[in-house]
């Protein structure tokens, strides 16, 4: 072998030896970046993690069209490994993928939604891949207890006491006692009525559930974490299994259109993304 050939062979070996580590390093960096991207998806929540959210505005399949923006917000602190990753009130952004009112010959109307990112308090946007697993009507605000009767009893007692003779004072005392008793009975009746109404509301929620629904609302009116389907919203059905990243979660109705009020509650569940898996 002549000296020139030896020099060329030596140069080739040196070039190959230098490029191999660089190639391995590039692949390692690519895998690392893919892993970091996977960690950021769903704000670091594991696949199957559930959290509660609520719609910011009403939606109607008759008025909506594909591409329309949809906004919601978390109604609780969403945690992962005891660390809050999405504080209560975090904005969830999505869009309508399908909207149709029931026309003549159609079996039902449809509204399909996708939520694909969360906007954190500091303005950072985090990719999301979630499905709506369950829905329920807006939770009504608790009514304040009625204290008019108690105020009347107190007023009657103070008016009868001062400046009266002993006999009138006794009458005033009796009146006060009677007022107190009446107030107690009324309050007890009110509490009982509240309990009955609460029970009736829960029963209504279960009775108004969609076909194939599982779970329901707890004693506080919250959607339980194992729930699937629609509750306390007559005529609506939910197909969260259809959530494939393009069409999203599909809500259907046998009526002319699908209508969701502002404040509609949703149980969101994170889903794994195939694109987030690192390449071998």
C-alpha positions in Angstrom: 0.0 0.0 0.0 1.5 3.3 -1.1 1.9 6.2 1.4 -0.9 8.3 -0.2 -3.5 5.5 0.2 -2.5 5.1 3.8 -3.0 8.8 4.5 -6.5 8.7 2.9 -7.5 5.7 5.0 -6.3 7.3 8.2 -8.2 10.5 7.5 -11.4 8.5 6.8 -11.0 6.6 10.1 -10.6 9.9 12.0 -13.6 11.5 10.4 -15.9 8.5 11.2 -14.7 8.3 14.7 -15.5 12.0 15.3 -18.9 11.9 13.7 -20.2 8.9 15.6 -20.2 10.6 19.1 -21.7 13.7 17.6 -24.5 11.6 16.0 -25.2 9.8 19.3 -25.2 13.1 21.2 -27.7 14.6 18.7 -30.0 11.6 19.2 -29.8 11.8 22.9 -30.7 15.5 22.8 -33.6 14.8 20.5 -34.9 12.2 23.0 -34.5 14.6 25.9 -36.4 17.3 24.1 -39.2 14.9 23.3 -39.4 13.8 26.9 -39.5 17.4 28.1 -42.3 18.1 25.6 -44.2 15.1 27.0 -43.8 16.4 30.5 -45.3 19.8 29.5 -48.3 18.2 27.8 -51.3 18.1 30.2 -49.3 20.4 32.6 -47.4 17.3 33.8 -50.5 15.4 34.8 -50.5 11.6 34.3 -52.7 10.1 31.8 -56.2 9.4 33.3 -56.0 12.3 35.8 -59.4 13.9 36.4 -60.3 17.4 37.3 -63.3 19.7 37.4 -64.0 22.6 35.1 -66.8 24.9 34.1 -67.8 26.6 30.8 -67.3 30.4 30.7 -70.1 31.0 28.2 -73.1 29.3 26.7 -72.8 27.2 23.5 -75.5 26.2 21.0 -75.1 23.8 18.1 -77.5 25.9 16.0 -75.4 29.0 16.4 -71.9 27.6 16.6 -69.6 26.5 13.8 -66.4 24.6 13.5 -63.4 26.7 14.6 -65.3 28.8 17.1 -63.4 29.4 20.3 -64.5 27.8 23.5 -63.3 28.8 27.0 -63.7 27.2 30.4 -61.8 27.4 33.7 -60.8 25.0 36.4 -63.0 25.0 39.5 -60.3 23.5 41.8 -56.6 23.4 42.3 -55.3 20.6 40.0 -52.4 18.8 41.6 -49.8 16.3 40.5 -47.7 14.6 43.2 -48.9 17.1 45.8 -47.9 20.1 43.6 -50.4 22.4 42.1 -49.9 22.5 38.4 -53.1 24.3 37.4 -54.5 26.7 40.1 -58.2 27.1 40.5 -59.4 29.5 37.8 -56.9 28.5 35.2 -58.3 29.2 31.7 -58.8 26.3 29.4 -59.0 27.1 25.7 -60.5 25.0 23.0 -62.7 25.1 19.9 -65.7 23.7 18.3 -65.0 20.8 15.8 -68.5 20.0 14.8 -71.9 21.7 15.2 -75.2 20.7 13.7 -78.9 21.3 14.4 -81.2 18.4 13.8 -82.8 18.8 10.4 -85.6 16.7 8.9 -84.5 13.1 8.7 -81.6 13.6 11.1 -81.8 11.4 14.3 -80.1 14.0 16.5 -78.2 17.3 16.8 -74.5 17.3 17.6 -71.9 19.5 19.2 -68.2 18.4 19.4 -65.5 20.2 21.5 -61.8 20.0 21.9 -59.8 21.6 24.7 -56.2 21.8 23.6 -54.3 24.2 26.0 -54.4 25.8 29.4 -53.3 29.4 30.1 -51.6 29.6 33.5 -51.7 32.7 35.8 -48.3 33.9 34.5 -49.5 33.8 30.9 -47.7 30.6 30.0 -49.6 28.2 27.7 -49.5 24.5 28.3 -50.7 21.9 25.7 -53.6 19.8 26.8 -55.0 16.5 25.5 -58.2 16.0 27.5 -61.6 14.5 27.1 -64.9 15.5 28.7 -65.8 12.4 30.7 -69.0 13.7 32.4 -71.2 16.8 32.5 -73.8 18.3 34.8 -75.9 21.5 34.8 -74.6 24.6 36.6 -74.7 24.2 40.3 -77.2 26.7 41.8 -76.0 29.1 44.5 -77.0 28.2 48.1 -79.8 30.4 49.4 -79.1 32.4 52.6 -81.2 31.4 55.7 -84.3 33.6 56.3 -83.8 35.6 59.5 -86.9 37.9 59.3 -88.8 35.9 62.0 -85.9 36.0 64.4 -85.7 39.8 63.9 -89.4 40.2 64.6 -89.2 38.1 67.8 -86.2 40.2 69.1 -88.1 43.5 68.3 -91.2 42.3 70.2 -89.2 41.3 73.3 -87.4 44.7 73.6 -90.6 46.7 73.0 -92.6 44.9 75.8 -89.8 44.9 78.4 -88.9 48.5 79.4 -91.4 50.9 81.1 -94.0 48.2 81.7 -95.7 47.0 84.9 -94.9 43.6 86.4 -97.9 42.1 84.8 -97.2 43.5 81.4 -93.6 42.5 81.8 -94.7 38.9 82.3 -96.8 39.1 79.2 -93.8 40.5 77.4 -91.7 37.6 78.6 -94.3 35.1 77.5 -94.5 36.8 74.1 -90.7 36.6 73.8 -90.7 32.9 74.9 -93.4 32.2 72.3 -91.5 34.0 69.7 -88.4 32.1 70.5 -90.3 28.8 70.3 -91.9 29.7 67.1 -88.6 30.7 65.6 -87.0 27.4 66.7 -89.8 25.3 65.2 -89.7 27.3 61.9 -85.9 27.0 61.7 -86.1 23.3 62.3 -88.8 23.0 59.6 -86.6 25.0 57.3 -83.6 22.8 57.9 -85.8 19.7 57.3 -87.1 21.3 54.1 -83.6 22.0 53.0 -82.6 18.4 53.5 -85.5 17.2 51.6 -84.9 19.6 48.7 -81.2 18.6 48.6 -82.1 14.9 48.4 -84.7 15.6 45.8 -82.1 17.6 43.8 -79.7 14.6 43.9 -82.4 12.3 42.8 -83.4 14.6 40.0 -79.7 14.6 38.8 -79.7 10.8 38.7 -83.1 10.6 37.0 -82.1 13.2 34.4 -78.9 11.3 33.5 -78.0 10.3 29.9 -78.3 6.8 28.6 -75.5 4.6 29.8 -74.4 7.1 32.4 -72.4 5.9 35.4 -71.9 7.6 38.7 -73.5 10.9 39.4 -73.4 13.8 41.9 -72.2 13.6 45.5 -73.9 15.1 48.5 -72.2 18.5 47.7 -73.5 18.4 44.2 -70.1 17.7 42.6 -69.6 15.2 39.8 -67.9 12.2 41.3 -64.5 11.2 39.8 -65.8 7.9 38.4 -68.7 9.4 36.6 -69.4 9.1 32.9 -72.1 10.7 30.9 -74.5 13.6 31.4 -76.4 14.4 34.7 -79.3 16.8 35.4 -79.4 17.8 31.8 -82.3 16.1 30.1 -82.1 15.0 26.6 -78.3 15.2 26.2 -75.8 12.4 25.8 -72.0 12.4 25.8 -69.6 10.3 23.9 -66.2 10.9 25.4 -64.8 7.7 23.9 -64.9 9.5 20.5 -62.3 12.0 21.7 -59.4 11.4 19.2 -57.7 14.8 19.1 -59.6 15.9 16.0 -63.3 15.6 16.6 -63.1 15.7 20.4 -65.9 15.0 22.9 -69.2 14.7 21.2 -72.5 15.9 22.8 -75.7 14.8 21.1 -79.4 15.6 21.6 -82.6 14.2 20.3 -83.9 17.8 20.2 -83.4 20.4 17.6 -80.1 21.6 19.0 -77.5 21.0 21.7 -77.5 23.8 24.2 -75.0 24.2 27.0 -75.5 27.0 29.5 -72.7 29.1 30.9 -71.5 27.4 34.1 -72.1 23.9 32.8 -69.8 21.7 34.9 -67.4 19.2 33.2 -65.2 16.4 34.5 -62.1 16.5 32.4 -59.8 13.5 32.0 -56.2 13.7 30.6 -55.3 11.4 27.7 -52.0 10.1 26.5 -50.7 11.5 23.2 -48.9 9.2 20.8 -46.7 11.9 19.5 -45.3 12.5 23.0 -43.6 9.1 23.2 -39.8 9.3 22.5 -38.5 7.5 19.5 -36.3 4.4 20.0 
